[in-house]
Amino acid sequence: MNLPLFIARRYFFSKKKKNFINIISIISMVGVAVGTMALVIVLSVFNGLEELIRSLHGTFDSELKVSSTYGKSFEVDDAFLAKIQAVEGVDLITEVIEDNALLKYKDAQMLVKVKGVGANFVDQTKMGQKIVYGDLKLEEKGLNYALIGRGIQYALSISPGNDFYALQVFYPKNIKPGNLNPSEYYNRKSIMPGAVFAIEKQYDENYIFVPLVFAAELMDYGNRRTALEIKSTDDRSINEVKKRLKAHLGPDFQVLDSDEQHSGLLKAIKIEKLFVFITFSFILAVASFNIFFSLTMLAIDKKKDISILYALGATDKIVRSIFLAEGAIIAFTGSFIGLFSGLIICWLQQKYGLVSMGMQTSVLDAYPVKMEFSDFIYTSISLIIITFLASYRPAVIATRSGTRVSL
């Protein structure tokens, strides 16, 4: 039998009438439970937000994106595409031309990002799931169609089903100095509005998709492309394909996966999550002061018991272990309750969406949560460290108080 643990349990689960020290111990346990529960819930919310951002970008972005390291665009020919297609694990290659342009519909106009994509763009992305009006098509019977964001549709009052009005897209030319003819300052092309997509505000208010040939003619890109979007085969991992592409293309090109394309945003979320973890750990440390005070008063209250233990042959190590075990019982009972409560609340939020975001969006109505085992591990480790630091000093005081009592 573990003697220090047995005595610590007797002190904590005493059947006698609860005294002031027991009440403080219970308050300490409740404080640890509430702090632990809050930490688990907040970390799970950050995990959910990170997962939400990844899912949104996964709808819009490709698995891998090849772009030039040194310039805005690069030359593409059949030999270059064949070289990439020969890389093991590459399934689809979509050519992309993306740049800013002026979009006009009737008397309204706004600056947008025009993204010209190849015919296999539909097979690359999950845009079909985000279409709120019309059919996902960029060309039909020789007629070009634009896929527009819902924010752009609202801003310009676009009627996708109206065949009498087309979208006017303007792009500036590289003109020579001294040219005074305004019509030569820009290229203009017309395209019919097709489907409307709704992903997220960042995309809905900025992007329209057009056929690659339309974008190349509008922007005078010829055989230059701003990026190549690549889909890997199901039997190869994305990281494996990315490494092979980097080896084949060399330093003149960068190959980015979905997370790297939005590394700044994801890094900001991870940093915020880290600071939240540190902040709540300090809150747990403040809650552990109650453990320190309750154990200190317990050491003073049990001076006679400690002296008896010394008389029976107990060592300083045993006495210290008793109070360390007492602190562990308080903290671990509270942490178990907190972890379990946090798990239940997160599960209920996932299942039923108890807490709403307070606004109607096209993305989701309730706060997203995602529980990760690592969060529970890190929370437990921080609790162990905090509990040890809070219990060690009272344990030392107990050894000193016991030696001063004579039988």
C-alpha positions as CSV (number, residue, x, y, z in Angstrom):
1,M,0.0,0.0,0.0
2,N,1.2,3.5,-0.8
3,L,1.2,5.1,2.6
4,P,1.4,8.8,1.6
5,L,-1.5,8.4,-0.9
6,F,-3.6,6.5,1.7
7,I,-3.1,9.3,4.3
8,A,-3.7,12.0,1.7
9,R,-7.0,10.3,0.7
10,R,-8.0,10.1,4.4
11,Y,-7.4,13.9,4.7
12,F,-9.4,14.8,1.6
13,F,-12.3,12.3,1.9
14,S,-12.7,12.6,5.7
15,K,-16.1,11.6,6.9
16,K,-15.9,14.1,9.7
17,K,-17.7,17.4,9.6
18,K,-16.2,19.6,6.9
19,N,-14.0,22.3,8.4
20,F,-12.7,25.5,6.8
21,I,-9.7,23.7,5.2
22,N,-11.9,21.2,3.5
23,I,-14.1,24.0,2.1
24,I,-11.0,25.7,0.7
25,S,-9.9,22.4,-0.9
26,I,-13.3,22.0,-2.5
27,I,-13.1,25.6,-3.8
28,S,-9.7,24.9,-5.2
29,M,-11.0,21.8,-7.0
30,V,-13.9,23.7,-8.5
31,G,-11.5,26.5,-9.7
32,V,-9.2,24.0,-11.4
33,A,-12.3,22.3,-13.0
34,V,-13.7,25.5,-14.4
35,G,-10.3,26.7,-15.7
36,T,-9.6,23.3,-17.3
37,M,-13.0,23.2,-18.9
38,A,-12.6,26.7,-20.3
39,L,-9.2,25.9,-21.7
40,V,-10.4,22.8,-23.5
41,I,-13.4,24.6,-25.0
42,V,-11.4,27.6,-26.2
43,L,-8.7,25.4,-27.8
44,S,-11.4,23.3,-29.5
45,V,-13.0,26.4,-30.9
46,F,-9.6,27.5,-32.4
47,N,-9.2,24.1,-33.8
48,G,-12.6,24.3,-35.4
49,L,-11.9,27.7,-36.9
50,E,-8.6,26.4,-38.4
51,E,-10.5,23.4,-39.8
52,L,-13.2,25.7,-41.2
53,I,-10.6,27.9,-43.0
54,R,-9.0,24.8,-44.5
55,S,-12.3,23.5,-45.7
56,L,-13.2,26.9,-47.3
57,H,-9.8,27.2,-49.0
58,G,-10.0,23.5,-50.1
59,T,-13.2,24.4,-52.0
60,F,-11.5,27.3,-53.8
61,D,-7.8,26.2,-54.1
62,S,-6.1,23.3,-55.7
63,E,-4.1,20.7,-53.9
64,L,-0.8,22.1,-55.3
65,K,0.0,25.4,-57.0
66,V,3.0,26.0,-59.2
67,S,4.1,29.7,-59.7
68,S,7.2,31.6,-60.7
69,T,9.7,32.4,-57.9
70,Y,10.9,35.6,-59.6
71,G,8.1,37.1,-61.6
72,K,4.3,37.4,-62.0
73,S,4.0,35.0,-64.9
74,F,6.0,32.4,-66.8
75,E,6.0,30.8,-70.3
76,V,4.1,27.5,-70.7
77,D,4.2,25.2,-73.7
78,D,3.3,21.6,-74.4
79,A,6.8,20.3,-73.6
80,F,6.7,22.1,-70.2
81,L,3.3,20.7,-69.4
82,A,4.4,17.2,-70.5
83,K,7.3,17.4,-68.2
84,I,5.1,18.1,-65.2
85,Q,2.5,15.5,-66.2
86,A,5.3,12.9,-66.3
87,V,5.9,13.4,-62.6
88,E,4.7,10.4,-60.7
89,G,1.5,11.3,-58.7
90,V,0.3,14.2,-61.0
91,D,-3.3,13.6,-62.1
92,L,-4.6,16.9,-63.5
93,I,-3.0,20.2,-64.5
94,T,-5.1,23.4,-64.8
95,E,-3.5,26.4,-66.4
96,V,-4.4,29.7,-64.7
97,I,-4.3,33.4,-65.6
98,E,-5.2,35.7,-62.7
99,D,-5.1,39.5,-62.5
100,N,-7.1,42.5,-61.5
101,A,-9.6,44.0,-64.0
102,L,-12.5,46.4,-64.1
103,L,-16.0,44.7,-64.2
104,K,-19.0,46.6,-65.5
105,Y,-22.6,45.6,-65.6
106,K,-25.2,48.1,-66.9
107,D,-24.2,51.3,-65.1
108,A,-22.4,49.7,-62.1
109,Q,-18.8,48.8,-62.0
110,M,-16.1,47.5,-59.6
111,L,-12.6,46.2,-59.4
112,V,-12.4,42.4,-59.3
113,K,-9.9,39.5,-59.6
114,V,-10.4,37.8,-62.9
115,K,-9.3,34.2,-62.8
116,G,-9.0,32.4,-66.2
117,V,-8.9,28.6,-65.9
118,G,-8.6,25.7,-68.2
119,A,-11.4,23.3,-69.1
120,N,-10.5,20.8,-66.4
121,F,-11.0,23.3,-63.6
122,V,-14.4,21.8,-62.8
123,D,-12.6,18.4,-62.2
124,Q,-10.0,20.0,-59.9
125,T,-12.1,21.8,-57.3
126,K,-15.3,21.3,-55.3
127,M,-16.9,24.5,-56.6
128,G,-20.0,22.6,-57.6
129,Q,-20.9,22.3,-53.9
130,K,-20.9,26.1,-53.5
131,I,-23.1,27.1,-56.5
132,V,-26.2,28.9,-55.3
133,Y,-27.6,29.8,-58.7
134,G,-27.2,28.3,-62.2
135,D,-25.0,25.5,-63.4
136,L,-21.2,25.2,-63.1
137,K,-20.1,25.8,-66.6
138,L,-17.6,28.2,-68.3
139,E,-18.3,27.4,-71.9
140,E,-21.3,25.9,-73.8
141,K,-22.1,25.8,-77.5
142,G,-19.2,28.2,-78.3
143,L,-20.4,30.8,-75.8
144,N,-18.3,31.9,-72.8
145,Y,-19.8,32.2,-69.3
146,A,-18.5,33.8,-66.1
147,L,-18.7,32.2,-62.7
148,I,-19.2,35.1,-60.3
149,G,-19.2,35.5,-56.5
150,R,-22.4,36.3,-54.7
151,G,-20.9,39.5,-53.3
152,I,-20.1,40.8,-56.8
153,Q,-23.6,39.8,-57.9
154,Y,-25.1,41.9,-55.1
155,A,-22.8,44.9,-55.6
156,L,-23.5,45.1,-59.4
157,S,-27.1,43.8,-59.3
158,I,-26.3,41.1,-61.8
159,S,-29.1,38.9,-63.2
160,P,-27.5,35.7,-64.3
161,G,-30.7,34.5,-66.1
162,N,-30.9,37.7,-68.1
163,D,-29.5,37.1,-71.6
164,F,-29.9,40.7,-72.7
165,Y,-27.1,42.1,-70.6
166,A,-23.5,40.9,-70.7
167,L,-20.6,41.6,-68.3
168,Q,-18.0,44.1,-69.6
169,V,-14.4,43.4,-68.5
170,F,-11.7,46.0,-69.0
171,Y,-8.0,45.4,-68.7
172,P,-5.3,48.1,-69.1
173,K,-2.8,47.8,-72.1
174,N,0.9,48.4,-72.1
175,I,0.7,51.6,-74.2
176,K,3.5,53.7,-75.6
177,P,4.1,57.2,-74.2
178,G,2.3,60.0,-76.1
179,N,-0.7,57.9,-77.2
180,L,-3.7,60.1,-76.8
181,N,-6.4,57.8,-78.0
182,P,-8.4,56.6,-74.9
183,S,-9.8,53.5,-76.7
184,E,-6.3,52.1,-76.9
185,Y,-5.6,52.4,-73.2
186,Y,-7.4,49.2,-72.4
187,N,-8.8,45.9,-73.7
188,R,-12.5,45.2,-73.4
189,K,-14.3,41.9,-73.8
190,S,-17.9,40.8,-73.0
191,I,-19.0,37.6,-71.4
192,M,-22.4,36.3,-70.2
193,P,-22.9,35.9,-66.4
194,G,-23.5,32.2,-65.6
195,A,-23.5,30.6,-62.2
196,V,-23.1,32.3,-58.8
197,F,-21.0,30.8,-56.1
198,A,-21.0,31.5,-52.3
199,I,-17.9,30.4,-50.4
200,E,-16.7,33.1,-48.1
201,K,-16.7,36.9,-48.1
202,Q,-13.0,37.2,-49.2
203,Y,-13.8,35.2,-52.4
204,D,-17.5,36.2,-53.0
205,E,-16.7,39.9,-53.2
206,N,-13.6,39.7,-55.3
207,Y,-13.5,36.8,-57.7
208,I,-15.0,35.9,-61.1
209,F,-13.9,32.8,-63.1
210,V,-13.7,32.9,-66.9
211,P,-12.4,30.5,-69.5
212,L,-8.6,30.5,-70.0
213,V,-8.8,31.6,-73.6
214,F,-11.0,34.6,-72.7
215,A,-8.5,35.7,-70.0
216,A,-5.5,35.3,-72.3
217,E,-7.1,37.4,-75.0
218,L,-8.3,40.1,-72.5
219,M,-4.9,40.5,-70.8
220,D,-2.7,39.8,-73.9
221,Y,-0.9,36.9,-72.0
222,G,-0.4,34.7,-75.0
223,N,1.3,31.5,-73.7
224,R,2.2,33.0,-70.4
225,R,0.5,31.8,-67.2
226,T,0.4,33.1,-63.6
227,A,0.1,29.6,-62.1
228,L,-0.5,26.0,-62.7
229,E,-2.9,24.2,-60.4
230,I,-2.3,20.5,-59.9
231,K,-4.4,17.7,-58.6
232,S,-2.5,14.6,-57.3
233,T,-3.6,11.0,-57.8
234,D,-5.4,9.2,-55.0
235,D,-2.6,6.7,-54.4
236,R,0.1,9.4,-53.7
237,S,0.3,11.8,-50.9
238,I,0.3,15.5,-51.6
239,N,3.6,16.1,-49.8
240,E,5.2,13.3,-51.9
241,V,4.1,14.8,-55.1
242,K,5.1,18.3,-54.0
243,K,8.7,17.1,-53.3
244,R,8.9,15.5,-56.7
245,L,7.6,18.6,-58.5
246,K,10.2,20.8,-56.7
247,A,13.0,18.4,-57.8
248,H,11.8,18.5,-61.4
249,L,11.1,22.3,-61.7
250,G,14.1,23.6,-59.8
251,P,14.6,26.9,-58.0
252,D,12.8,29.0,-60.6
253,F,9.4,27.7,-59.4
254,Q,7.7,27.4,-56.1
255,V,5.3,24.6,-55.3
256,L,2.8,25.3,-52.6
257,D,0.2,23.2,-51.0
258,S,-3.1,24.6,-49.7
259,D,-1.8,25.5,-46.2
260,E,1.3,27.2,-47.7
261,Q,-0.9,29.3,-50.0
262,H,-2.5,30.8,-46.9
263,S,0.4,30.3,-44.4
264,G,0.0,33.8,-43.0
265,L,-3.6,33.3,-41.9
266,L,-3.1,29.8,-40.5
267,K,0.1,31.0,-38.7
268,A,-1.9,33.8,-37.1
269,I,-4.5,31.4,-35.8
270,K,-1.8,29.1,-34.3
271,I,-0.1,32.0,-32.6
272,E,-3.4,33.2,-31.2
273,K,-4.1,29.7,-30.0
274,L,-0.7,29.6,-28.3
275,F,-1.3,32.9,-26.5
276,V,-4.7,31.7,-25.4
277,F,-3.2,28.5,-24.0
278,I,-0.5,30.6,-22.1
279,T,-3.2,33.0,-20.8
280,F,-5.5,30.2,-19.5
281,S,-2.5,28.4,-18.0
282,F,-1.8,31.6,-16.0
283,I,-5.5,31.5,-14.9
284,L,-5.0,27.9,-13.8
285,A,-1.9,29.0,-11.9
286,V,-3.9,31.7,-10.1
287,A,-6.6,29.1,-9.3
288,S,-3.8,26.9,-7.9
289,F,-3.0,29.5,-5.2
290,N,-6.1,28.1,-3.4
291,I,-4.3,24.7,-3.4
292,F,-1.2,26.4,-1.9
293,F,-3.2,28.0,0.9
294,S,-5.3,25.0,1.7
295,L,-2.2,22.7,1.9
296,T,-0.3,25.3,4.0
297,M,-3.2,25.5,6.5
298,L,-3.5,21.7,6.5
299,A,0.2,21.4,7.3
300,I,-0.3,23.7,10.3
301,D,-3.5,21.9,11.4
302,K,-1.9,18.5,11.2
303,K,1.3,19.3,13.1
304,K,0.4,16.7,15.8
305,D,-0.3,14.0,13.2
306,I,3.0,14.8,11.4
307,S,4.9,14.5,14.7
308,I,3.3,11.1,15.4
309,L,4.4,10.0,12.0
310,Y,8.0,11.1,12.7
311,A,7.8,9.2,16.0
312,L,6.8,6.1,14.1
313,G,9.8,6.4,11.8
314,A,8.5,8.4,8.9
315,T,11.1,10.4,6.9
316,D,10.9,13.9,5.4
317,K,10.3,12.3,2.0
318,I,7.2,10.5,3.3
319,V,5.7,13.6,4.8
320,R,6.4,15.6,1.7
321,S,4.8,12.9,-0.4
322,I,1.6,13.1,1.7
323,F,1.1,16.7,1.0
324,L,2.1,16.4,-2.7
325,A,-0.4,13.6,-3.0
326,E,-3.0,15.8,-1.3
327,G,-2.4,18.5,-3.8
328,A,-2.5,16.0,-6.7
329,I,-5.9,14.7,-5.5
330,I,-7.3,18.2,-5.4
331,A,-5.9,19.2,-8.8
332,F,-6.5,15.9,-10.6
333,T,-10.0,15.6,-9.4
334,G,-10.8,19.1,-10.6
335,S,-8.9,18.6,-13.9
336,F,-10.8,15.3,-14.6
337,I,-14.1,17.0,-14.0
338,G,-13.0,19.9,-16.2
339,L,-11.7,17.7,-19.0
340,F,-14.8,15.6,-19.0
341,S,-17.1,18.6,-18.9
342,G,-15.2,20.3,-21.7
343,L,-15.4,17.2,-23.8
344,I,-19.2,16.9,-23.2
345,I,-19.8,20.6,-24.0
346,C,-17.7,20.4,-27.2
347,W,-19.5,17.3,-28.3
348,L,-22.9,18.9,-27.7
349,Q,-21.7,22.0,-29.8
350,Q,-20.6,19.7,-32.6
351,K,-23.8,17.7,-32.5
352,Y,-26.4,20.4,-31.9
353,G,-24.7,23.8,-32.4
354,L,-25.8,25.1,-29.0
355,V,-23.9,28.4,-29.3
356,S,-24.8,30.4,-32.4
357,M,-22.5,32.9,-34.1
358,G,-25.3,35.4,-33.9
359,M,-25.6,36.0,-37.7
360,Q,-26.7,34.1,-40.8
361,T,-23.9,33.2,-43.1
362,S,-23.4,31.0,-46.1
363,V,-20.7,29.1,-44.2
364,L,-22.2,28.0,-40.9
365,D,-24.5,29.2,-38.1
366,A,-22.9,27.8,-35.0
367,Y,-19.3,28.1,-33.7
368,P,-17.2,25.3,-35.1
369,V,-15.3,23.1,-32.6
370,K,-12.9,20.3,-33.1
371,M,-11.4,18.3,-30.3
372,E,-7.8,17.2,-30.6
373,F,-6.1,14.7,-28.3
374,S,-2.9,16.8,-28.2
375,D,-4.9,19.6,-26.5
376,F,-5.9,17.3,-23.7
377,I,-2.3,16.1,-23.3
378,Y,-0.8,19.6,-23.2
379,T,-3.5,20.7,-20.7
380,S,-2.8,17.8,-18.5
381,I,1.0,18.4,-18.6
382,S,0.5,22.1,-17.6
383,L,-1.8,21.0,-14.7
384,I,0.8,18.6,-13.5
385,I,3.5,21.3,-13.5
386,I,1.3,23.9,-11.8
387,T,0.1,21.4,-9.2
388,F,3.7,20.4,-8.3
389,L,4.8,24.0,-8.0
390,A,1.7,24.8,-5.8
391,S,2.1,21.8,-3.6
392,Y,5.9,21.6,-3.1
393,R,6.3,24.6,-0.7
394,P,3.5,23.5,1.7
395,A,5.0,20.0,1.7
396,V,8.3,21.5,2.8
397,I,6.5,23.6,5.5
398,A,4.9,20.3,6.8
399,T,8.3,18.7,7.4
400,R,9.5,21.7,9.3
401,S,6.3,22.0,11.4
402,G,6.4,18.4,12.4
403,T,10.0,18.4,13.7
404,R,9.2,21.3,16.0
405,V,6.5,19.4,17.9
406,S,7.7,17.2,20.8
407,L,5.7,14.2,22.1
